Amino acid sequence: MVEPSYRDLKVQFTGGTDGMNSDDAIKFDNFLADYRAHGNGSLGISVPNGSASRAAITYFGERAAATGISRDKILVSTRDVANGDTRVDITYIAYNARTAACGARPRRSRPRVLFGVGLGRGRDRHEDGGAVLGQPRRAQAKEVRDLQRRLSR
């Protein structure tokens, strides 16, 4: 199963050539390394509106590009300051793949067959989400309604 994972980091832009304090710089560099290893799509850099917004965009965008991230993957924007939070927000989405352990298939009880595909329940009476091939047969109206109800949730 593949699941998206939203990741973000907030750092304070201090201006000048350093741009941020040393702790934030380490967090930012680690975040960029994680993006290069696991990121998918664009790296978002959102700075607060204000007199320093252009300098912050340039600083963070150039610093990200210097690590090898393609400039066409860096998406910059400005935003209104909310609740006095003037930190720069850096975001991206990663996709995590998970697999079930081998042999961890739930035992099916009372499989229902619909158009050759059976959907069963495990021992805990929850849908196991698996599908197995069954013998093709004519579906009963109640089975069709039950399946439609479950799929419409």
C-alpha positions as CSV (number, residue, x, y, z in Angstrom):
1,M,0.0,0.0,0.0
2,V,1.3,3.5,-0.9
3,E,0.4,6.4,1.3
4,P,1.2,10.1,0.9
5,S,3.0,11.8,3.7
6,Y,2.9,15.6,4.1
7,R,6.1,17.0,5.5
8,D,6.8,20.5,6.6
9,L,9.4,22.6,8.4
10,K,9.2,26.1,9.8
11,V,12.3,28.2,10.2
12,Q,12.9,31.8,11.0
13,F,14.5,34.0,8.4
14,T,16.9,36.5,10.1
15,G,18.1,38.3,6.9
16,G,21.6,39.0,6.0
17,T,24.0,36.6,4.4
18,D,23.5,33.9,7.0
19,G,19.7,33.9,6.6
20,M,19.0,31.9,9.7
21,N,20.5,30.7,12.9
22,S,22.7,27.6,13.0
23,D,20.1,25.3,14.5
24,D,17.5,26.2,11.8
25,A,20.2,25.9,9.1
26,I,20.9,22.3,10.2
27,K,17.2,21.5,10.3
28,F,16.8,23.1,6.8
29,D,19.7,21.1,5.3
30,N,18.4,17.8,6.8
31,F,14.9,18.6,5.5
32,L,16.3,19.2,2.0
33,A,18.3,16.0,2.1
34,D,15.1,14.1,3.1
35,Y,13.3,15.8,0.2
36,R,16.0,14.6,-2.3
37,A,15.8,11.1,-0.9
38,H,12.0,10.7,-0.5
39,G,10.3,13.8,-2.0
40,N,7.9,13.7,-4.8
41,G,6.8,16.7,-6.8
42,S,7.6,20.3,-5.8
43,L,9.4,21.7,-2.8
44,G,7.2,24.5,-1.5
45,I,8.7,27.5,0.1
46,S,6.2,30.0,1.6
47,V,7.5,33.2,3.1
48,P,5.5,35.8,5.0
49,N,4.5,39.1,3.2
50,G,6.6,42.0,4.1
51,S,9.7,44.0,3.3
52,A,12.0,40.9,3.6
53,S,9.9,38.6,1.5
54,R,11.9,39.0,-1.7
55,A,15.2,38.5,0.2
56,A,13.8,35.4,1.9
57,I,12.5,33.9,-1.3
58,T,15.9,34.4,-2.9
59,Y,17.8,33.1,0.1
60,F,15.8,29.9,0.5
61,G,15.3,29.2,-3.2
62,E,19.0,29.6,-3.9
63,R,20.1,27.5,-0.9
64,A,17.7,24.7,-2.0
65,A,19.0,24.9,-5.6
66,A,22.6,24.8,-4.4
67,T,21.9,21.3,-2.9
68,G,21.1,19.9,-6.4
69,I,17.3,20.3,-6.3
70,S,16.2,21.4,-9.8
71,R,14.9,24.9,-10.0
72,D,11.7,23.8,-11.7
73,K,10.9,21.7,-8.6
74,I,11.1,24.7,-6.3
75,L,7.8,26.5,-5.8
76,V,8.0,29.8,-3.9
77,S,5.1,31.9,-2.6
78,T,4.2,34.6,-0.1
79,R,1.5,34.5,2.4
80,D,-0.2,36.8,4.9
81,V,1.1,36.5,8.5
82,A,-1.3,34.6,10.7
83,N,-1.1,34.9,14.5
84,G,2.2,36.7,14.4
85,D,4.0,33.6,12.9
86,T,6.7,35.1,10.6
87,R,8.6,31.8,10.0
88,V,9.3,30.5,6.5
89,D,7.3,27.3,5.8
90,I,9.0,24.6,3.6
91,T,6.8,21.7,2.5
92,Y,6.7,18.6,0.3
93,I,4.9,15.3,-0.1
94,A,6.6,11.9,0.1
95,Y,5.0,8.6,-0.6
96,N,5.6,5.7,1.8
97,A,5.1,2.1,0.7
98,R,4.0,-0.5,3.2
99,T,3.5,-4.2,2.8
100,A,1.9,-6.7,5.0
101,A,4.1,-9.4,6.5
102,C,4.3,-12.6,4.5
103,G,1.7,-15.1,5.6
104,A,-0.4,-12.5,7.4
105,R,-3.5,-13.2,5.3
106,P,-6.7,-13.1,7.3
107,R,-8.8,-16.3,7.3
108,R,-12.0,-15.7,5.4
109,S,-15.4,-16.7,6.8
110,R,-18.5,-16.8,4.7
111,P,-17.2,-15.4,1.4
112,R,-19.7,-13.6,-0.8
113,V,-19.3,-14.1,-4.5
114,L,-20.2,-11.3,-6.9
115,F,-19.5,-11.7,-10.6
116,G,-16.6,-14.0,-9.9
117,V,-14.9,-12.0,-7.2
118,G,-15.5,-12.8,-3.6
119,L,-15.1,-10.3,-0.8
120,G,-14.6,-11.8,2.6
121,R,-14.4,-11.0,6.2
122,G,-11.5,-11.8,8.5
123,R,-11.9,-13.4,12.0
124,D,-12.5,-9.9,13.5
125,R,-15.5,-9.5,11.3
126,H,-14.1,-6.5,9.5
127,E,-13.7,-6.4,5.7
128,D,-10.2,-7.7,4.8
129,G,-10.2,-5.7,1.6
130,G,-8.9,-8.7,-0.3
131,A,-10.5,-10.3,-3.3
132,V,-10.3,-13.9,-4.4
133,L,-11.5,-15.5,-7.6
134,G,-14.7,-17.4,-7.1
135,Q,-16.8,-19.6,-9.3
136,P,-18.8,-17.4,-11.7
137,R,-22.5,-17.5,-10.8
138,R,-25.5,-15.3,-11.0
139,A,-25.3,-12.6,-8.3
140,Q,-28.2,-12.2,-5.9
141,A,-29.9,-8.8,-5.6
142,K,-29.2,-8.6,-1.9
143,E,-25.5,-9.1,-2.5
144,V,-25.4,-6.4,-5.1
145,R,-27.2,-3.9,-2.7
146,D,-24.9,-4.8,0.1
147,L,-21.8,-4.2,-2.0
148,Q,-23.2,-0.9,-3.4
149,R,-23.9,0.3,0.2
150,R,-20.4,-0.6,1.4
151,L,-18.7,1.1,-1.6
152,S,-20.8,4.3,-1.3
153,R,-19.5,5.0,2.2
